């Protein structure tokens, strides 16, 4: 039986960012289809399998979808077929599954997009596979214990 990992999402006018919280994932598979179907599957070192399928609000460009696997998370950048802000992540108007949550760390409002894109380039994490800091960025559960020891 497959389980659902926690998935955080945020958007820009041209992309949707999905962060899958799955430490020590292996056999990661991501499939993007033009009509907006996003499929994820992976297994955990303990043998558990995880998967989910999202029917996204709009169509996407599969060739513009990038994935980077870190120690704690899998970061997915999904290219929208047309620039614009989606009303929500999923096509369905029903309440989203409990494992889907907003990524407030990457969230950007429509009118703040230009200043945010100048300040931080989220795509830089997907371009370089040798980025040493990417494994620690987006850490979902572990606080910085060194700073807590005062």
N, C-alpha and C positions, 0 to 999 in steps of 0.2 A: 504494500500500500504506500502511496506517495503522500508526502506531507508538503505544507506550504511554508516557505521561509517568509520572514518579514520583508516587505518591499517598500522602500521610501521613494517618492517621486517628486519631481519639480519640473518646470518647463521654462523655456524661452520662446521667442516667436518662431525660431527655426528648429528647435530640438526639444525632446523630452528626456530627462535624466532619470534613470531607474537605478537604485542602489539595493542590491539583494544582500541581506544580512545572513551570510552563511559561512562561518569560519571554517577554514581547512577544507574547502570544497574541492572536489575532483570530478573529472569527466563532465565539465561544464559545457552545455550546449544551448545556444541562443539562436532562434530563427525569427526573422522579420519578414512579413509578407506585405506586399504593396497595399492591400485593402485594410491594413491596420491590425493585423493579427501578430501578436508578440508571444512567442513560446519559449519557455525556459525550463531546463532540466539539469540536475546535477546530483551528485551523491556526496555523502559525508564520509569521512575516514572511518566512522563506526559502521558504515554499511547502509545507513538510512538513505532513501532516495527522496528528492524534493523536486516538485514541478508545479508549474502553473501556466495558464494561457490567459492573455488579456486581449480583449477586443477593444483596441484604442479608439478614441473619439474620432480621429481623422485618419486619412491615408498617410503612409510613410514611404520613404525611399530606402529600400533594403540595402543598397550599396553604400548608404551613408550611416549605417548602424555599426557602432564599434563597441567592443567589450574588452574589459581588462579585469583579470582576476587577481585580487590581493589576498593577503593572509586572512582578513576578516570579512571582506565584502567582495561582491562582483559588481563592478560599475558598468552600466550600459548607457550609451548615448544613442538615442533613436532620432534620426533625421526626419522631420516632417516633410511631406511632399510639397506642401504650400506653406509659406510663411503666414503666421497668424497665431493668435492666442486661442487655445481651446477652452471651452466653458468648464470642462472637467477632463479627467484622464480617460475614462471609459465611455464607450458609445451608449451603454445602458444608463438610463436615468435612475435606476434602482440604487439603493445604498451599496457602496463598494464593500468587498469582502473585508473582514477585520484585519487581515494581514497587510492590506494596502494603507499606507500612511503618507502624509505630506512630509517632504524633506525640507524642514525649515532652514537647515544649514545652506542649501542651494536655492531656496525659494527666491523669486524675484517678481515684483509686481510689474505689470505692463508698462507703466510710466517710469519705472526705475531701471528698465533694461539697459539703456545706453550707458548710464554711469556704472552699473554693475559689470557690464562686459568689459569696460576699460580697467576696472579694478582687479578682476580675477578672470583668468582664462580657463574655464572648466575643461575645454578640449585638450589642454596641454597634458592632462593626466592620461588621455587615451592615445596620444601620439607616441610618447616615449615609454617603452617597456622597461627601461632601466631606472625609472624614477624611484629612488629609495624611499621618499617620504610618502608615496601614494598608499602604501600598506597601512600607515597609521592615520591617514586622513579619512574622515567619515567614520571614525571609530564610534560605534553606537552604544556600547555598554560599559566600557571601562573608563573611569575617570583618571585624570593625571594624578597619581598618588604622590609623586615627588613634590608637587606644589602644595599638597595637603599637609605635608610634614613641615611645619614651621616651628 
